Amino acid sequence: MKMLCQIPRLAALCLAIAASTTAFGADNSSAQPDPEEILKLAEAQQPQLLETLEKLVNIDSGTGDEQGLAQVEKILVDRLMALGAEVETQPAETFGGNSIIGTLKGSGEAKIMLMVHYDTVFTKGEAEKRPFRRDGNRLHGPGVADAKGGAVVMLHGVEVLNEINFDGYGTLTLFFNPDEEKGSIGSRELIGELAGKHDYVLSYEPPDRDIVAVATNGINYVFVDVKGKSSHAGSAPDQGRNAITELSHQLLQLQDLGDPEKQTTVNWTIVEGGSKRNIIPAQAKAEGDMRYSDYSETERVINDAAAIIKNQKISDTKVEFRLERGRTPLSPNAATKELAALAQTLYQDIGRDLGTGAMGFGTDAGYAYSSDNPKTAVLETLGPVGKSLHSEDEYVLVDSIAPRVYLTVRMIMALSQQN
């Protein structure tokens, strides 16, 4: 608590947490349960939570699987309505499915948003092939960690809030989108719009250990296209302009576009060129993956690449570099670090240590965060601990679930009292 109280933005929260043992709720007349009691309530939710998770995991809901997404949507909407939320849906264009917005109004002022996606990377038939199962402390099944585990933590966190009659927030929004695994193309604008209307955004992707993420990578896609001239490879190779040779030269020059100090990486992952063995290739192209956390790195990479490709090995070839912007990063920032410090303090109240870290992959937290809007504080990986994402070995640790439900409840209570 001492470390938290030294952070100016959250100094008032120390008083709120200290006072939280005396009163809560709409009329502030009830004794508030202590942290251990809230943890017990979270643990009591676990049998129902696992039933909900099993239902969700056993439905194929890969991005674009509109039938499966609709089935999951109905479960989520029904649960939100049972929690007392006002529910609306908005179509996510391109891949299909609906974004779900559940809103609860309280007696306070704080505007808090919980968010996660309900699509998976898996194809139809995967749920039947390997349905939800428990093996000791591990839960298995397609999407069990990424990110249906986060969805049930959100729902059952609100269930606990209702059980203790807490409504000290102003607005509590639960958001679920159907297209995260393909870049949230049809929902990212809505995420940014909703996030901008809230004070705090908590995102429920799974961490791979007991941490919360204070930064996530942004993702861009890079391309090099080379046009040469074809000729007979045996009788007239010198009359051609070998696009593959020029592309190879360019990729070697461009291999150091990343910046280790800024944790920017650029890796070339796909190469195509040529049509037949006896023809000097007139076309060649490469695609690559860029990860970054510093917003300025996108323009830096564009400018550096434009300068580098001017150095050509094969004369009379045409070389073009282009960059397609993908998911934006949750860049390191003070507001997120303050939320992480709060989460650590609340976790310590039940004798657990919570780490912090940066995620190597991109998430929707990047769309919720904006360096131009410091008002909204964003924190990632509030979901249960899971590993081996996007594979048949994906799993969630059972003993991480109740503490994450507890943390959800305490974060909402503390942030409500902060305001």
Secondary structure by P-SEA (a helix, b strand, c coil): cccccccccaaaaaaaaaaccccccccccbbbbcaaaaaaaaaaaaaaaaaaaaaaaaccccccaaaaaaaaaaaaaaaaaaaccbbbbbbbccbbbbbbbbbbbccccbbbbbbbbccccccccccccccccccccccccccccccaaaaaaaaaaaaaaaaaccccccbbbbbbbccccccccccaaaaaaaaaaccbbbbbccccccbbbcbbbbbbbbbbbbbbbbccccccccccccaaaaaaaaaaaacccccccccbbbbbcbbbbbcccccccccccccccccccccaaaaaaaaaaaaaacccccccbbbbbbbbbcbbbbcccaaaaaaaaaaaaaaaaacbbbbbbbbccccccccccccccccbbbbccccccccccccccccccccaaaaaaaaaaaaaaaaaaac
